[in-house]
């Protein structure tokens, strides 16, 4: 059946988008663990639907505001978790556990800057999706949504492309700050990031859904500026600390 609408649910520090169909629902990202109740209440109270209508939760990458709620949503609704096909977890080993705690801390920092109170954000650092997807696959049960691999922010970022309507959810690939656009602070793979922005640019979506900053259309100049301003070296927490203490 045809897509009815794509609604935005304001989460703890990001917007969570839900694709609404007459008989099923698709969550375009997993949100924070503290967002789970908001998603379930939206389904029940705003849409007037049973929570079991939620069939798939995508996880575009493993950061707290995109992966933190996925397992809890699966437990509450029976939905499938769909994420990137990667051999190793993003938070691999002890170094990965340390990095996850840093990322949770950064999420709390963002929340404080937004005037939000403290919320528990911990989640299992190892995600085992029910279905792993790659470039060109479609979302299981939602054949009108195509998977694009758009790494750069991390090594496994996914973008979701609704080709029939030319609407695209780019997760953290591009951030909208006030009326401007920028890359995320963390860019693990700069060369891959430039290629990912170019991939989105080539498809020329009519509307882009941003995890941070709402939704809107992008002019070609925005893509070119993002590509031009991408750093040549990785920009991660570790690199920042290293350069700070080496000065």
Secondary structure, DSSP 8 states (H G I E B T S, - for coil): --EEEEEEEE-SSSEEEEEEESS-EEESS---GGGHHHHHHIIIIIS---GGGEEEEEESSSSHHHHTTHHHHHHHH--EEEEE--SS-SS-HHHHHHHHHHHHHHHHHHHHHTT---------S----SEEE-TT-EETTEEEEEEEE--SSSSS-EEEEETTTTEEE-TTSSEEETTEEE--S-BS-HHHHHHHHHHHHHHT-SEEEETTTEEE---HHHHHHHHHHS-SS-B-HHHHHHHHHH-
